[in-house]
Amino acid sequence: MKKVEDYIRTIVDFPHEGIMFRDVTTLFADPRGFRMAIDQMLHPYAGIDIDKVVGLEARGFILGGAIAHQLSVGFVPIRKKGKLPGRTISQDYTLEYGEAIVEIHDDAIQAGEKVLVVDDLLATGGTAEAGIKLIERLGGKIVSCAFIIDLPELGGRKKLEAMGMEVHALCAFEGM
């Protein structure tokens, strides 16, 4: 019986030498693998009150849209700076390979809404932390953070848990 991690390919030395890139596009391309991943990501939230799913750019959009559809709730993207057309708030952060800024529309989350944060990979936790800060600045309450892959050695789970976040990941890979 195949597991989610069996559908994920590893690309050596991408985008930099020494990086073992975990490529989920092979998971997304396989209908059984994609369905399995979405079903398993949804499982911990059966019966939990969630108002919005927030997907982190870019693969979080694919997952977040599918999960929001299954939960019959709205989907909100958190995007790289300059990509959203309306009024936004922004948050800078450090990621595995440098620094970046992400944004959310300033009216995307209403105060008190319960939010599930979704992305494909949890590495250092920088992108997720920035997204959480944006959601909280708008008054949203984070229910949980869900990922396909955790890279434990990079400390993202510990960072998010230290912020009081619940974290779920379908699989973990050692190394970077």
Phi, psi and omega in degrees: 000123181288145175250165181308315184297338179291340180269352185264126178264154177251129177247117184283138176063036175234134357276357179227158176302137179092352180266134173257094185285125179266108188264110180273357180296331177290327174292313181297326184285341181263119185300321179291317180296316180296314179300316179301313181298313180297313179301316181289327177291327179285328189312312182295347187252010177300125178080001179269138180282114179230133180263324183216149170251129177251125178255135179270136183304138356249326183291339174296338177292318182296310180293313183298320179296316179294319180291317177300318177301312181295327180273353184056047177231171180285158177243138179232127176271142165252121190242166173295152182308135175087003184261341181265138187280334184269189177292136186230165163242153185230161180215128176269158183198166175255135177240181186306324189245013181156215181233157181203174176228135175241158183223158174222147175299139185290352178243014186284330181236131177265150180307131178090349179294141179269128192236137171254124179264132186229137171205170182280326192220134173250110180250262179280343181086003183298314180294315180296318178300316178298316178298317179299316179299318178297313181299315181293325177297331177274358178093006178287152178250120182282121176282315184188168174238129184237135182224157170282310188241137170246134171252086190304324183297339182271352168082009181297317180300314180299319179299312182292319178296325176294337175275000181088014182272144168274135183233130174238136174223143182283330181204167178227147175235139176282154177084184183263000000 
